[in-house]
């Protein structure tokens, strides 16, 4: 599944257009590497998302929207 689609379906980011812009703007990294929206997400990947006031780290646990798609690793508030 594409990274931008995964972010939308997992509800980490609510709209796919916003997910695509975030990946193109270097706000999303996978396994500590900036990836394009077309990156193919795999189970076990660690995704880091830098929001305006917080940073979220999650581990991909499923690619099916009917399961819990990620496990929250950490969430930190930016100063």
C-alpha positions in Angstrom: 0.0 0.0 0.0 1.3 3.5 -0.8 2.5 5.6 2.1 0.0 8.4 1.5 -2.9 6.0 1.3 -1.7 4.1 4.4 -1.6 7.4 6.4 -5.2 8.2 5.4 -6.6 4.7 5.9 -5.0 4.3 9.3 -6.4 7.7 10.3 -3.0 9.1 11.2 -3.8 11.9 8.8 -7.4 12.5 7.9 -7.2 13.4 4.2 -5.1 11.8 1.5 -4.2 15.1 -0.1 -2.8 16.3 3.3 -0.9 13.0 3.6 0.6 13.4 0.2 1.6 17.0 1.0 3.2 15.9 4.3 5.2 13.2 2.6 6.4 15.6 -0.2 7.2 18.2 2.4 9.6 15.9 4.4 7.3 15.7 7.5 7.0 11.9 7.2 9.9 9.4 7.4 9.9 5.6 7.3 12.7 3.8 9.1 14.5 7.1 9.7 14.5 7.9 5.9 12.4 10.5 4.1 10.2 8.6 1.6 8.0 9.7 -1.3 4.2 9.3 -1.2 4.5 6.3 -3.5 6.7 4.3 -1.0 5.2 0.8 -0.4 4.6 0.4 3.3 5.4 -3.0 4.8 4.5 -4.6 8.1 7.2 -3.7 10.7 8.0 -0.3 9.2 8.5 2.5 11.7 6.8 5.7 10.6 7.6 9.1 12.1 5.2 12.0 11.5 6.2 15.6 12.5 3.0 17.6 13.1 3.0 21.2 14.0 3.2 20.7 17.8 4.1 17.0 18.2 6.0 14.2 16.7 4.4 10.7 16.5 6.3 7.4 16.0 4.2 4.3 15.0 5.0 0.7 14.0 3.0 -0.7 11.1 1.1 -3.8 12.3 -1.4 -4.3 9.5 -2.2 -3.2 6.0 -5.9 -3.9 6.3 -8.2 -1.1 7.4 -10.4 -3.6 9.3 -7.6 -4.2 11.8 -5.7 -1.9 14.1 -3.1 -0.7 11.5 -0.4 0.6 13.8 1.1 0.5 17.3 2.0 3.8 18.9 5.6 3.8 19.9 6.0 7.3 21.2 4.5 10.8 21.0 6.4 13.9 22.0 5.4 17.5 22.1 7.6 20.0 20.3 8.7 23.2 22.0 
